Amino acid sequence: MALVIAIIGLSSCAAGVVGGMVGGEADVPRLSPENQRLYDHYFLDAMVQRQKGNNDAAFDLLRHCLDINPNAAEAYYYLAQYYSALKDNATSVSYFQKASVLAPNNETFLETLAQVYVRQQDYQAAINVIERLYDKNKDREDLLEMLFQLYQQVEDYPHAVGVLERIESIDGKSERISVAKSEVYTRMNNSKAAVAEMAELARQYPNDLNYLAMYGESLMMNGQPKKALEIYDRILKEEPENNRVLMSLRTYYQAMERPEVADSLTLRVLLGKNTSQEEKVYLIRQVIGANERAGGDSTEVLRLFRRVMNVDTTDVDIPLLCATYMDLKKMPADSIKPVLHHILDLAPDNSAARLHLVGYAWADGDKDRVIELCQTARQYNPDDMAFYYYQGIAYYQRDSLDQALSTFQNGVSVIKEDSNPDIVSDFYEVMGDILHKKERTTEAFAAYDSCLQWKPDNIPCLNNYAYYLSLRNEQLERAELMSHKTIKAEPKNATYLDTYAWILFMQQRYTESKIYIDQALQNLDTVVVDGDTISNSAIFEHAGDIYWHCDNRNEALSFWEDALKGDSENKVLIRKIKLKKYLKE
């Protein structure tokens, strides 16, 4: 049974354990010199095997080490890691415990044991170990941070405060520690201490109104709104645009169910010069959430957006949020387009806004507008493949094959390893269709190969590639495999069924071919016409060819006549009907 070590947080070769116990030993019997040499030999061999990745051998050697010396802390430590990998948690924990008992001064053993307890959510045991660690090394403030978190986990708030006071004695009073202490006091329902902590911080830094605002917040949170409002009034007289205070007041008046005051404060913050874009976005999201819960009156939200955008004419975050909101509310495209154009006026390289406009133009069938938008986008976002894709497709559907091919070739040049495989695959697929139309068959097939490398299940590509191979009577076995994938994916697609039937026909498997052409005829209403996708006329002509080879001559003639209705210039088809016989093209 192969062992794999996968212990998070455990070092592969912990400091102070190789070659004997270092860092303090418990009072245990010492080995004889001969047994000590024997133990050292096997232990070092175990470490060598471990470094080589021979974990089975290392495991056996370490167990033999314990046979020689049952009090070897380092052997227990490493075996504990192996037992953890074997999912034998009970043995693993007991061995970590044994190692820390036998070498009580080894900080590596103690820290690892603490990590094990934390993973097991045995927080009290972890606290005991970390307290021992801190007693040994008072320079490690990170241990105090861990203790603070763990004391909160077990809801031992007095000790959590005690840890913060220990940190404070090292670093001095700070906003971080004072806020943390106040929050813990609040959890302890000791509002007096919570407020006093923030009051002391404000007194220590009398010129910093931010600390005074935090004192006010503490008063508000601990049921003293009158005093809090007095503090806020003092601050606003000195700093009328203190957003922290304005936001606290907004929350207070919302709780007091005075929406008119709260709304005026919302607008005051949003229009304030000191309000950051992040704060504005956060606040507007809050407004939108509250608005939706109240019934979703979009007129109020849009009015707010307009007020903010009229004041802030430089940043795009708010207009982007506005466009997203309007889109989610399913507002008409004509109302969203001006916002998107406003975004592009501010930031011409904003691909999201331009792509949104491309989507609207595409939905309107305005291919010229799609091409124009994408051409401009390529100047600002030359590496964004989406714009090459939509522009190329627009050219293709407009039958501007040279422009389409050039666009796709330019788009292919920006492909990276992490590019979207669906888009890249579609690039190559359409390139293949265009190249085939231009009778550049070798290049077309190379494009199809590239398409399938990026996405082996690109069904339209598989169909077209297979059909074009069959027309050239080349690689028919490969063509059959590709075509079979398409009819498994879409078993009622007449185009794909026709392709498969025709490939079987080219292999002179006429009876099988008839089965699939009949299915294609039954599903003619599902034909997908896309690029070179086969038309109904081609399907009827194939049906006639197949029926003729299955000795159904009258039916074959009828199918050829149906085909001629949609392809009246087909000279081969005209001769088939005239001669009443199958002819190779």
MARKE-559509 format. One line per field, with one value per residue (C-alpha): residue number from 1; residue in one letter; x, y, z. Coordinates in steps of 0.1 Angstrom, whole numbers, plus 5000, padded with zeros to 4 digits. Example, Ala and Ser with C-alpha at 12.3 -4.5 7.8 and 13.67 -1.06 7.14 Angstrom:
BEGIN
num <- 1:2
residuo <- A:S
u <- 5123:5137
v <- 4955:4989
w <- 5078:5071
This chain:
BEGIN
num <- 1:2:3:4:5:6:7:8:9:10:11:12:13:14:15:16:17:18:19:20:21:22:23:24:25:26:27:28:29:30:31:32:33:34:35:36:37:38:39:40:41:42:43:44:45:46:47:48:49:50:51:52:53:54:55:56:57:58:59:60:61:62:63:64:65:66:67:68:69:70:71:72:73:74:75:76:77:78:79:80:81:82:83:84:85:86:87:88:89:90:91:92:93:94:95:96:97:98:99:100:101:102:103:104:105:106:107:108:109:110:111:112:113:114:115:116:117:118:119:120:121:122:123:124:125:126:127:128:129:130:131:132:133:134:135:136:137:138:139:140:141:142:143:144:145:146:147:148:149:150:151:152:153:154:155:156:157:158:159:160:161:162:163:164:165:166:167:168:169:170:171:172:173:174:175:176:177:178:179:180:181:182:183:184:185:186:187:188:189:190:191:192:193:194:195:196:197:198:199:200:201:202:203:204:205:206:207:208:209:210:211:212:213:214:215:216:217:218:219:220:221:222:223:224:225:226:227:228:229:230:231:232:233:234:235:236:237:238:239:240:241:242:243:244:245:246:247:248:249:250:251:252:253:254:255:256:257:258:259:260:261:262:263:264:265:266:267:268:269:270:271:272:273:274:275:276:277:278:279:280:281:282:283:284:285:286:287:288:289:290:291:292:293:294:295:296:297:298:299:300:301:302:303:304:305:306:307:308:309:310:311:312:313:314:315:316:317:318:319:320:321:322:323:324:325:326:327:328:329:330:331:332:333:334:335:336:337:338:339:340:341:342:343:344:345:346:347:348:349:350:351:352:353:354:355:356:357:358:359:360:361:362:363:364:365:366:367:368:369:370:371:372:373:374:375:376:377:378:379:380:381:382:383:384:385:386:387:388:389:390:391:392:393:394:395:396:397:398:399:400:401:402:403:404:405:406:407:408:409:410:411:412:413:414:415:416:417:418:419:420:421:422:423:424:425:426:427:428:429:430:431:432:433:434:435:436:437:438:439:440:441:442:443:444:445:446:447:448:449:450:451:452:453:454:455:456:457:458:459:460:461:462:463:464:465:466:467:468:469:470:471:472:473:474:475:476:477:478:479:480:481:482:483:484:485:486:487:488:489:490:491:492:493:494:495:496:497:498:499:500:501:502:503:504:505:506:507:508:509:510:511:512:513:514:515:516:517:518:519:520:521:522:523:524:525:526:527:528:529:530:531:532:533:534:535:536:537:538:539:540:541:542:543:544:545:546:547:548:549:550:551:552:553:554:555:556:557:558:559:560:561:562:563:564:565:566:567:568:569:570:571:572:573:574:575:576:577:578:579:580:581:582:583:584:585
residuo <- M:A:L:V:I:A:I:I:G:L:S:S:C:A:A:G:V:V:G:G:M:V:G:G:E:A:D:V:P:R:L:S:P:E:N:Q:R:L:Y:D:H:Y:F:L:D:A:M:V:Q:R:Q:K:G:N:N:D:A:A:F:D:L:L:R:H:C:L:D:I:N:P:N:A:A:E:A:Y:Y:Y:L:A:Q:Y:Y:S:A:L:K:D:N:A:T:S:V:S:Y:F:Q:K:A:S:V:L:A:P:N:N:E:T:F:L:E:T:L:A:Q:V:Y:V:R:Q:Q:D:Y:Q:A:A:I:N:V:I:E:R:L:Y:D:K:N:K:D:R:E:D:L:L:E:M:L:F:Q:L:Y:Q:Q:V:E:D:Y:P:H:A:V:G:V:L:E:R:I:E:S:I:D:G:K:S:E:R:I:S:V:A:K:S:E:V:Y:T:R:M:N:N:S:K:A:A:V:A:E:M:A:E:L:A:R:Q:Y:P:N:D:L:N:Y:L:A:M:Y:G:E:S:L:M:M:N:G:Q:P:K:K:A:L:E:I:Y:D:R:I:L:K:E:E:P:E:N:N:R:V:L:M:S:L:R:T:Y:Y:Q:A:M:E:R:P:E:V:A:D:S:L:T:L:R:V:L:L:G:K:N:T:S:Q:E:E:K:V:Y:L:I:R:Q:V:I:G:A:N:E:R:A:G:G:D:S:T:E:V:L:R:L:F:R:R:V:M:N:V:D:T:T:D:V:D:I:P:L:L:C:A:T:Y:M:D:L:K:K:M:P:A:D:S:I:K:P:V:L:H:H:I:L:D:L:A:P:D:N:S:A:A:R:L:H:L:V:G:Y:A:W:A:D:G:D:K:D:R:V:I:E:L:C:Q:T:A:R:Q:Y:N:P:D:D:M:A:F:Y:Y:Y:Q:G:I:A:Y:Y:Q:R:D:S:L:D:Q:A:L:S:T:F:Q:N:G:V:S:V:I:K:E:D:S:N:P:D:I:V:S:D:F:Y:E:V:M:G:D:I:L:H:K:K:E:R:T:T:E:A:F:A:A:Y:D:S:C:L:Q:W:K:P:D:N:I:P:C:L:N:N:Y:A:Y:Y:L:S:L:R:N:E:Q:L:E:R:A:E:L:M:S:H:K:T:I:K:A:E:P:K:N:A:T:Y:L:D:T:Y:A:W:I:L:F:M:Q:Q:R:Y:T:E:S:K:I:Y:I:D:Q:A:L:Q:N:L:D:T:V:V:V:D:G:D:T:I:S:N:S:A:I:F:E:H:A:G:D:I:Y:W:H:C:D:N:R:N:E:A:L:S:F:W:E:D:A:L:K:G:D:S:E:N:K:V:L:I:R:K:I:K:L:K:K:Y:L:K:E
u <- 5000:5015:5016:5011:5018:4992:4992:4984:5006:5031:5067:5083:5114:5106:5133:5149:5139:5164:5192:5177:5155:5164:5146:5141:5134:5111:5126:5128:5153:5183:5194:5226:5253:5248:5210:5214:5238:5213:5184:5203:5211:5175:5161:5185:5177:5140:5146:5166:5138:5113:5132:5133:5095:5097:5071:5063:5099:5102:5070:5084:5117:5101:5080:5112:5128:5100:5108:5143:5134:5097:5104:5117:5097:5108:5097:5063:5061:5068:5047:5018:5020:5018:4989:4971:4977:4962:4931:4938:4931:4930:4965:4978:4966:4979:5013:5015:5005:5032:5058:5050:5050:5084:5099:5079:5102:5101:5080:5076:5059:5036:5026:5018:4997:4978:4971:4958:4934:4922:4915:4895:4877:4889:4896:4900:4928:4944:4942:4961:4989:4992:4993:5022:5039:5035:5049:5081:5083:5069:5081:5055:5026:5010:5003:4983:4963:4955:4945:4922:4903:4902:4889:4861:4854:4847:4829:4854:4852:4870:4901:4897:4898:4928:4946:4938:4953:4984:4987:4980:5008:5032:5020:5002:4967:4953:4921:4922:4926:4901:4874:4880:4877:4846:4830:4839:4824:4793:4790:4794:4765:4789:4778:4794:4829:4822:4815:4843:4868:4859:4857:4892:4904:4887:4902:4937:4934:4912:4921:4910:4873:4872:4878:4851:4828:4836:4828:4795:4788:4796:4771:4745:4751:4749:4716:4726:4713:4709:4746:4755:4735:4752:4786:4775:4764:4798:4815:4793:4798:4835:4832:4798:4807:4820:4806:4811:4787:4763:4760:4755:4728:4712:4711:4696:4668:4660:4656:4634:4613:4619:4626:4625:4654:4673:4668:4681:4712:4716:4716:4739:4765:4762:4767:4794:4829:4846:4826:4847:4833:4834:4812:4788:4784:4779:4753:4734:4733:4718:4692:4684:4680:4657:4637:4632:4620:4595:4581:4607:4597:4625:4616:4630:4662:4667:4661:4689:4712:4706:4714:4747:4758:4751:4775:4801:4811:4844:4840:4821:4813:4779:4768:4778:4757:4729:4730:4731:4701:4681:4690:4679:4646:4642:4639:4637:4670:4665:4665:4697:4717:4722:4737:4761:4771:4777:4801:4820:4823:4840:4860:4862:4881:4852:4846:4815:4795:4805:4798:4764:4757:4769:4744:4716:4727:4729:4693:4681:4698:4719:4750:4766:4763:4778:4808:4812:4811:4835:4860:4861:4864:4894:4913:4908:4906:4928:4930:4893:4883:4846:4847:4866:4840:4809:4825:4835:4801:4785:4807:4800:4762:4765:4783:4815:4837:4871:4864:4851:4882:4905:4887:4888:4925:4933:4913:4931:4964:4954:4945:4961:4963:4936:4913:4876:4877:4841:4849:4882:4865:4838:4865:4882:4848:4836:4871:4868:4834:4847:4878:4858:4835:4866:4877:4908:4900:4934:4933:4896:4903:4933:4909:4884:4912:4921:4885:4882:4914:4899:4864:4862:4823:4818:4788:4784:4821:4819:4790:4805:4839:4825:4803:4830:4853:4825:4821:4858:4855:4883:4888:4853:4858:4869:4840:4816:4829:4825:4791:4779:4787:4764:4733:4739:4739:4709:4691:4662:4684:4676:4709:4730:4710:4714:4752:4755:4733:4754:4786:4772:4761:4797:4808:4783:4763:4730:4706:4719:4720:4683:4675:4691:4679:4643:4648:4662:4631:4608:4625:4628:4610:4640:4666:4691:4704:4737:4765:4770:4744:4727:4694:4662:4670:4703:4685:4659:4686:4705:4673:4668:4704:4700:4666:4679:4706:4681:4661:4633:4635:4601:4606:4641:4627:4601:4628:4649:4619:4613:4650:4648:4621:4646:4677:4665:4699:4714:4725:4734:4700:4682:4701:4691:4655:4657:4676:4657:4690:4716:4746:4778:4785
v <- 5000:5033:5062:5097:5126:5154:5172:5209:5231:5203:5207:5178:5181:5201:5222:5206:5170:5152:5133:5133:5154:5191:5218:5201:5165:5151:5131:5097:5068:5073:5046:5026:5038:5008:5012:5049:5042:5016:5041:5069:5046:5036:5071:5087:5060:5067:5104:5096:5073:5101:5127:5103:5099:5062:5067:5030:5023:5054:5044:5009:5023:5048:5021:5001:5031:5030:4994:5004:5036:5039:5074:5090:5122:5128:5093:5098:5132:5118:5087:5110:5126:5092:5080:5113:5105:5070:5087:5071:5103:5088:5074:5105:5128:5106:5105:5143:5145:5120:5139:5171:5154:5138:5171:5197:5226:5218:5246:5228:5199:5222:5244:5213:5199:5232:5231:5196:5206:5236:5213:5191:5222:5213:5250:5247:5222:5244:5274:5254:5245:5280:5295:5272:5283:5319:5314:5301:5328:5362:5377:5359:5383:5361:5336:5363:5369:5332:5331:5361:5343:5310:5326:5341:5307:5292:5324:5331:5368:5379:5360:5375:5409:5399:5389:5422:5440:5419:5431:5466:5464:5456:5479:5506:5518:5517:5519:5482:5470:5495:5486:5449:5454:5474:5448:5420:5441:5445:5407:5405:5429:5453:5484:5507:5491:5491:5528:5536:5519:5541:5572:5567:5563:5596:5613:5601:5615:5646:5661:5631:5634:5599:5585:5608:5594:5559:5569:5582:5549:5530:5552:5545:5508:5506:5524:5560:5577:5611:5614:5599:5626:5653:5639:5637:5673:5684:5666:5680:5715:5710:5686:5690:5662:5636:5605:5583:5604:5610:5572:5565:5592:5576:5542:5558:5576:5544:5525:5554:5550:5585:5578:5614:5623:5591:5597:5633:5619:5593:5620:5642:5614:5604:5640:5647:5656:5633:5602:5576:5557:5525:5542:5555:5521:5504:5530:5528:5490:5494:5518:5494:5465:5485:5497:5461:5450:5478:5469:5479:5515:5520:5557:5566:5547:5561:5596:5590:5577:5608:5631:5614:5612:5649:5657:5630:5633:5615:5579:5551:5529:5546:5547:5510:5501:5522:5503:5470:5479:5490:5458:5437:5457:5448:5484:5492:5491:5527:5539:5520:5529:5566:5554:5531:5559:5581:5554:5552:5590:5588:5556:5546:5514:5501:5468:5458:5489:5485:5448:5456:5480:5453:5430:5455:5461:5423:5419:5446:5428:5460:5443:5476:5489:5457:5461:5498:5492:5462:5481:5509:5485:5468:5500:5502:5465:5448:5416:5411:5382:5389:5419:5400:5373:5395:5416:5385:5369:5402:5403:5367:5370:5401:5378:5400:5369:5387:5411:5383:5361:5390:5398:5362:5359:5390:5375:5342:5362:5372:5336:5326:5294:5306:5319:5309:5275:5280:5314:5301:5270:5291:5313:5284:5268:5299:5304:5269:5276:5308:5291:5263:5287:5303:5268:5269:5234:5225:5257:5250:5215:5229:5254:5226:5206:5236:5241:5205:5207:5235:5219:5183:5184:5214:5199:5222:5219:5181:5181:5204:5188:5153:5164:5182:5151:5129:5152:5147:5110:5113:5098:5084:5064:5095:5114:5087:5089:5127:5126:5100:5123:5149:5126:5114:5150:5160:5129:5149:5173:5167:5183:5160:5129:5137:5141:5107:5091:5105:5093:5058:5061:5071:5039:5020:5010:5018:4999:5016:5049:5046:5043:5076:5095:5085:5099:5131:5134:5129:5158:5183:5209:5210:5218:5244:5267:5281:5290:5258:5238:5216:5228:5208:5205:5187:5164:5155:5149:5126:5108:5102:5089:5066:5053:5046:5024:5006:4998:5022:5039:5056:5071:5082:5101:5118:5130:5144:5163:5177:5187:5205:5228:5244:5241:5246:5254:5220:5205:5171:5169:5179:5151:5125:5134:5134:5100:5086:5072:5080:5100:5109:5146
w <- 5000:4988:5013:5002:5026:5022:5055:5052:5074:5083:5072:5055:5077:5108:5124:5154:5150:5127:5144:5179:5200:5201:5219:5253:5263:5289:5317:5299:5302:5280:5255:5257:5233:5212:5209:5203:5173:5160:5164:5147:5118:5112:5118:5093:5068:5073:5066:5034:5021:5030:5010:4980:4982:4993:5020:5025:5034:5056:5074:5082:5093:5116:5133:5137:5154:5180:5186:5195:5214:5225:5237:5204:5200:5164:5153:5168:5150:5115:5120:5130:5096:5079:5100:5091:5054:5061:5076:5110:5128:5163:5160:5143:5171:5198:5182:5178:5215:5224:5205:5223:5257:5251:5238:5256:5245:5208:5193:5160:5177:5197:5168:5147:5175:5177:5140:5143:5171:5151:5121:5144:5158:5193:5200:5237:5233:5207:5231:5258:5234:5219:5254:5262:5230:5238:5273:5256:5230:5239:5206:5185:5183:5157:5185:5203:5171:5170:5206:5201:5173:5193:5225:5204:5189:5224:5234:5262:5258:5290:5279:5244:5259:5279:5247:5232:5262:5259:5222:5233:5259:5231:5203:5222:5218:5182:5163:5154:5190:5204:5179:5185:5223:5219:5197:5222:5251:5231:5227:5264:5268:5286:5268:5294:5287:5249:5249:5273:5251:5221:5243:5255:5219:5209:5239:5231:5195:5200:5166:5146:5139:5126:5161:5175:5148:5159:5195:5183:5165:5197:5215:5189:5189:5227:5231:5236:5205:5221:5230:5196:5178:5198:5188:5152:5153:5166:5138:5110:5122:5115:5085:5068:5043:5068:5051:5081:5102:5073:5067:5104:5105:5074:5092:5123:5105:5085:5118:5131:5099:5087:5050:5039:5062:5053:5015:5018:5036:5008:4982:5003:5005:4968:4957:4982:4969:4994:4985:4966:4937:4957:4984:4958:4941:4975:4985:4953:4955:4990:4975:4947:4972:4994:4964:4952:4986:4986:4952:4927:4916:4890:4884:4918:4912:4877:4891:4916:4889:4868:4897:4905:4868:4863:4891:4885:4848:4850:4863:4845:4875:4882:4845:4842:4872:4858:4825:4843:4864:4834:4816:4846:4847:4811:4799:4762:4744:4732:4768:4777:4746:4756:4789:4770:4747:4777:4791:4758:4758:4792:4785:4748:4758:4779:4761:4782:4771:4734:4734:4748:4719:4695:4710:4704:4668:4662:4676:4652:4623:4616:4603:4592:4627:4641:4618:4626:4664:4662:4640:4665:4694:4678:4680:4718:4726:4700:4721:4727:4704:4707:4685:4657:4660:4657:4629:4610:4613:4602:4571:4564:4566:4544:4519:4521:4522:4518:4546:4568:4562:4569:4601:4613:4604:4624:4653:4652:4656:4692:4703:4736:4755:4779:4751:4752:4732:4720:4704:4689:4676:4659:4644:4627:4617:4598:4583:4570:4555:4538:4525:4511:4493:4478:4467:4488:4500:4516:4537:4546:4559:4579:4595:4603:4619:4641:4650:4662:4682:4702:4704:4693:4695:4673:4655:4625:4618:4620:4596:4570:4572:4567:4538:4520:4524:4509:4479:4472:4479:4505:4540:4540:4571:4590:4575:4586:4622:4622:4607:4631:4660:4645:4643:4678:4690:4669:4657:4640:4621:4584:4573:4595:4586:4549:4553:4570:4544:4516:4532:4534:4497:4487:4505:4484:4515:4497:4520:4551:4533:4525:4562:4570:4539:4548:4583:4567:4545:4576:4594:4565:4586:4610:4583:4595:4568:4579:4555:4534:4551:4525:4511:4506:4469:4476:4500:4474:4448:4472:4480:4443:4438:4468:4458:4422:4436:4458:4426:4434:4401:4400:4435:4424:4394:4416:4441:4412:4400:4435:4436:4403:4416:4439:4417:4381:4367:4378:4345:4359:4376:4343:4325:4352:4347:4310:4308:4338:4352:4378:4366:4384:4386
